[in-house]
Amino acid sequence: MQAESYRVVMKKILDVDVTITSYRIDAMYYCHVANYDPGAVIARTEAATREEAETMAIAKTTERLKKKK
């Protein structure tokens, strides 16, 4: 198994700088959102498409960051 279609995007969610990393292994897409500094993972998801995995990860991140404030 090897990761394919690897992509990293920087974005701001609720005034927090994060990196959104997504990639495909076999038929599944994986995504994790991490705080840019210090790099702690906030959410991880997997889905059949990149868009679905990223959407779910961003939703989880938004929910978790709202609880923190």
C-alpha positions in Angstrom: 0.0 0.0 0.0 1.2 3.4 -0.9 -0.4 6.8 -0.5 -1.5 8.5 -3.8 -3.0 11.8 -4.7 -1.4 13.4 -1.6 -2.4 17.0 -1.0 -1.7 19.5 1.8 -3.7 22.8 2.0 -3.4 25.6 4.6 -6.6 27.1 5.8 -8.0 29.2 8.6 -10.9 27.7 10.6 -12.4 29.9 13.4 -9.2 32.0 13.4 -7.0 29.0 13.8 -4.4 28.2 11.2 -4.6 24.6 10.2 -3.2 22.2 7.5 -5.6 19.9 5.8 -3.9 16.8 4.5 -5.6 14.3 2.3 -4.5 11.2 0.4 -5.8 8.0 -1.2 -4.8 4.4 -0.2 -6.4 1.8 -2.4 -10.1 2.9 -2.8 -10.4 5.1 0.3 -9.5 8.7 0.9 -8.1 9.8 4.3 -7.9 13.3 5.7 -6.6 14.8 8.8 -6.7 18.4 10.0 -3.8 19.6 12.2 -3.1 22.8 14.0 -0.4 24.5 12.1 1.6 25.3 15.2 2.4 23.0 17.1 1.0 20.4 14.6 -1.5 18.6 16.8 -4.1 16.6 14.8 -7.6 17.9 15.5 -9.6 15.5 13.3 -9.2 12.4 11.1 -11.7 11.0 8.7 -11.9 8.5 5.8 -14.4 8.3 3.0 -14.9 7.1 -0.6 -14.1 10.5 -2.1 -11.6 13.3 -1.2 -14.3 15.9 -1.1 -16.3 13.8 1.4 -13.3 13.1 3.6 -12.3 16.8 3.7 -15.8 18.0 4.3 -16.2 15.6 7.3 -12.8 16.5 8.7 -13.5 20.3 8.4 -16.9 19.8 10.1 -15.3 17.8 13.0 -12.6 20.4 13.3 -15.1 23.3 13.4 -17.1 21.5 16.1 -14.1 20.8 18.2 -12.7 24.3 18.0 -16.1 25.8 18.9 -16.1 23.7 22.1 -12.6 25.0 23.0 -13.6 28.7 22.8 
